[in-house]
Amino acid sequence: MTVPTWETPKSVVMPGITVAWGHEFMRDSRDITSRLVQGSSPFSIDTVSPDRNFLLAGAGVSMFTHGGTSFHIGYDVQVGENRYTVHSINGVMRMFF
């Protein structure tokens, strides 16, 4: 499979996509017990039970300069959860020095 790339006189630009399926095998909620540093009584918090299946998808573009510096910007989403949808935007810059 070939990835489409665009070459300019100073860099190479390459798009990318990712898709993944997640499955939670341990479906139970957890009981977390804590106490404050000042010596308080212990208290417990019950977590919510995680959803069984979810989809992770993302898209981004990377640019590699001929001088060795690279840049990446991407967007990711996690869907399939009953209570929320996760969105994230990320950026990366790598350079040699």
Secondary structure, DSSP 8 states (H G I E B T S, - for coil): -----EE-SSEEEEEEEEEEEEE-S-----EEEE--TTT---EEEE-----SEEEEEEEEEEEEETTS-EEEEEEEEEE--SS--EEEEEEEEE---
